[in-house]
Amino acid sequence: MLNPLESVRRKVRLLILLSAARNAGLVPLPASRLHILAYLADVLSPVWNLDPYDGKVLKRPDGPFFPELQHDLDRLVGTGMATVTDVGHVSIGQERLQVSSSYSINADLSSDVLQYIEATPDEAVAAEFLRELMLAISAMSDEDIDRAFLQDATYSNKRAGSGTVIDFAEWTDTNFSALAADRIGQLVPTNAEVGPSEKVHLYFRHLQRRLHGGR
Amino acid sequence: MAGAKLGPWHGAELRKTADAFSGDGSDNDLPEEVRFARGVGRLLLKRIRSVGATMRRDAISVFLLHPDGIASVPAKREPMLGDGGVEVAGRIWFVSETAQSGKSIEPPSIDAGAVFDHVAELGLGAVPAVAFNPTVEPPTLRYYPRGLNDHHNPEVIEINDIEVTAERIETIIERLWEACFITPDAQISGGSDVWADASQHWAASNAEAVVQAHIKAALAIGLVDCTIRDEQPTVAGRVDIEIERKDPVDPSKWSRPFEIEVKVLRHAGRTGRKTSAKLIQWWIKRGIRQAAAYRDARNAENGMLCCFDMRNSDHGDDYADNDNKAFAATHNVTMVRKFLYNDAEALRVARYGS
């Protein structure tokens, strides 16, 4: 059974995420890409001194997927706050098909809600983080975003096999992605004190290099 | 140990990325439209550096801070735009504040006037815009913070590899002062107000922070090839503004052309309590000392003290006494001062006589 309070929190997060993606020119977002972005936001949130919404993820060959998040996303479409386009289907093997669609924010309908949400101190910081995260990710091609999890420092850790749960903030605090972002910030050649925004940008620059064999 | 903590990632690889991309995302505290102008300037500088000799030169391009694009004209996202490898000429680009990626459409004509008209026809004439003109030598970049509808007052952005000199910084500060600070009427509304009560020459308590933020933004647009950092820690205290410059060929090589200390010289604070002439000179000397100390602590090439003078009379070149002028010369600190008139009439009297 879905926890109603958690569901509201996830919807708030989804609205902020979709708004940030729009600001970075990334919408419409295919569902699978949206789940990848939600995961990356979770795993990098400590860089911004924020707690992740979900501190664990099931490792799947196709990338992260959060059933509750998908449920709440569909509810947002039902309210009109989010819009859906490119409805189709994709093969998921063994002659099975899965419905696929792309999501955007309905800017007209959600603007008042977002204004209210972002006026609350906690959500304002979360909005700032997600905005910067999406801007950093926008330097990557859609194809690279869709396979970003393959090189993410946490998801790609071979100690966690496919089908296992990767815990980065529930019972353990080992988050390789956030640690890597901090480390890369310490390595800038000018020895400048680097803020969380630059760390996030550098993280995705490095992830992109890894996706392309270190180039 | 270090490697184990990062899972499959390794420190040596991270250093290469840090070398190549340090500074990315460091400008997130700038106003959105300033960051946009800087982002476009940076991508075009990269383009000129890499393919300047062979890039298309027969048409302008316009960049709009409108990442959504046009709903009625589908356009594919171009993610590598920010790296400078994409041909931009003859198109209208829809980008975010970082201009890392963008969508574009082809206007009906490549004639510059027709492109501007088309932006207005799209209903985007009030959107912050940057126009790049590669048809002239050297190519020019004009920034329209209030959109192309207000095309009479563009700000020119330099996109050449020019040395960062004291004169260049002073010119940038001069333009900022003329546009935003010379009189209270010139000031942008809201948080940029440095006066608590201009009629009585009372400065706001956060005047220095306001001036510092504006100088940082002005330098971010004026020196697009540099990273502008603020509040960097040193053993001698926190630097107000620091300028970093990467070698255009080898990003692992860099320099720090300037450390800038910002001071406001107050006639009186927000409660009306007056500042003595002696205290003003002490404040200037402290600024000179800070600029020298930060320059040395950060291995920078130069130190600069930038004073925004809010006193009730303009002392001209004698704003600093001879002792302070000698002190600055001894420690090789460049001094810049701008006088803030407390109303437009005071400015007119100063320029045209009473």
Interface residues (C-beta under 8 A of the other chain):
Chain A: R22 N23 A24 G25 L26 V27 E132 L135 A136 S138 A139 M140 S141 D142 D144 A153 T154 S156 N157 K158 R159 F176 L179 A180 R183 I184 G185 L187 V188 P189 T190 A192 E193 V194 G195 S197 E198 K199 V200 H201 L202 R205 H206 R209 R210 G214
Chain B: A2 K5 L6 G7 P8 W9 G11 E13 L14 R15 K16 T17 A18 D19 A20 F21 S22 G23 D24 G25 S26 N28 P67 D68 G69 R77 P79 M80 G82 D83 F94 V95 S96 E97 T98 Q100 S101 G102 K103 T227 R229 Q232 P233 E242 E244 P251 S252 W254 R256
